[in-house]
Amino acid sequence: MILYSIGHSNVSIEAFVKLLIERQMEILVDVRSQPYSRYNPHFSRENLKRSLEENKIRYVFLGDSIGGKPQATGFRLENGGVDYDKLAESELFQKGLQQLIDTGTGARVSFMCAEADFKHCHRYWLITRALLKRGIEVKHILHSGALADTNADDFNVIQPSLF
């Protein structure tokens, strides 16, 4: 199984949908904890859903379970960031991840957040890492139209040698 990820950033809805069509996506799973955009209102939940449906792409929202900013307490680090390791182990995240996998069974699916650069987003550090642990391949759709691959080794932090 292969799942894809994409970030909307500030591209036009037309350019965004074109990327999905070029990659033959059938379903877009929104993994934003807050599915709206003040600066890009075309990516707010209802507007996005309508644009996708006009192009025969189904919209699914899972940001309440696999979003990067959980509502539940207990997942914050001292610096205010999210403890993705702890979140990834939670029952809510695991159920949401399974829903994403089930949605991707037999269909071409991309999961989406706002950040264009996947390496600066929970799509990569939380969701992609969890999917790779389950043996699911993840490719990231870039705004250029190219695909970026990931593998489990991408997440290994190597201690530099002192000698």
SVG drawing of the C-alpha trace seen along z (x, -y; Angstrom):
<svg xmlns="http://www.w3.org/2000/svg" viewBox="-19 -36 58 40">
<polyline fill="none" stroke="black" stroke-width="0.4" points="0.0,0.0 1.2,-3.5 -0.3,-6.6 0.5,-10.2 0.8,-13.4 0.5,-17.0 0.5,-20.5 -1.6,-23.2 0.4,-26.3 -0.7,-29.3 -1.3,-27.9 -4.5,-28.5 -7.2,-25.9 -6.9,-25.3 -3.2,-24.5 -3.8,-22.3 -6.6,-20.3 -4.5,-20.0 -1.7,-18.3 -4.2,-15.8 -5.7,-15.1 -2.2,-14.6 -1.5,-12.0 -4.9,-10.4 -6.0,-10.9 -9.5,-9.7 -9.7,-10.8 -8.1,-13.6 -7.9,-13.1 -7.7,-16.4 -5.4,-15.9 -5.4,-19.6 -6.5,-19.9 -8.3,-23.1 -9.6,-22.7 -9.8,-26.4 -7.5,-29.0 -7.9,-32.7 -5.4,-33.6 -6.4,-31.1 -10.2,-30.7 -10.4,-28.4 -8.8,-25.8 -11.3,-26.1 -13.2,-22.8 -16.4,-23.5 -14.8,-25.4 -12.2,-22.7 -14.7,-19.9 -16.8,-21.6 -13.9,-22.2 -12.8,-18.6 -16.2,-17.2 -16.5,-19.3 -13.5,-17.4 -14.7,-14.0 -12.3,-13.7 -13.8,-12.6 -13.1,-14.6 -12.5,-13.0 -11.7,-14.8 -9.5,-13.0 -7.8,-16.1 -9.7,-15.4 -7.8,-12.1 -4.5,-12.4 -4.1,-16.2 -0.8,-17.7 -2.5,-19.9 -4.5,-17.5 -7.4,-18.9 -6.6,-16.4 -4.2,-17.3 -1.1,-15.5 0.7,-15.7 2.6,-18.9 6.3,-19.2 7.8,-21.7 8.6,-24.0 5.0,-24.0 5.5,-21.7 3.6,-18.5 5.1,-15.2 4.6,-13.2 6.0,-10.0 3.4,-10.1 0.6,-11.2 1.4,-8.4 0.9,-5.8 -2.6,-7.2 -5.7,-5.2 -7.3,-8.2 -4.3,-8.5 -4.1,-4.8 -7.8,-4.6 -7.4,-7.6 -4.4,-6.1 -6.3,-2.9 -9.1,-4.9 -6.5,-6.5 -5.2,-3.1 -8.7,-1.7 -9.6,-4.7 -6.5,-4.0 -7.3,-0.4 -8.2,-0.1 -8.1,-3.8 -5.5,-6.5 -5.4,-8.6 -3.5,-11.7 -3.5,-13.1 -3.2,-16.9 -2.1,-19.6 -1.2,-23.3 2.6,-23.1 4.1,-22.9 7.4,-21.4 6.5,-18.0 9.6,-17.8 8.2,-20.8 4.9,-19.2 3.2,-16.6 2.4,-14.7 6.0,-13.7 7.1,-13.5 3.9,-11.9 1.8,-10.3 4.5,-9.2 6.6,-7.8 3.7,-5.8 2.7,-4.5 6.2,-3.4 6.3,-1.4 3.3,0.4 5.0,1.2 3.1,-1.4 4.9,-3.4 4.5,-7.2 5.2,-9.5 5.0,-13.3 3.5,-15.4 5.5,-18.5 4.2,-21.7 6.4,-21.1 4.5,-17.9 7.4,-15.7 7.2,-13.0 9.5,-12.7 10.0,-9.3 10.6,-8.5 11.9,-5.5 12.3,-4.5 16.0,-5.5 15.0,-9.1 13.9,-9.2 17.1,-7.7 19.1,-10.3 22.8,-9.5 25.2,-10.7 28.1,-12.4 31.5,-10.7 33.7,-12.6 36.8,-11.1"/>
</svg>
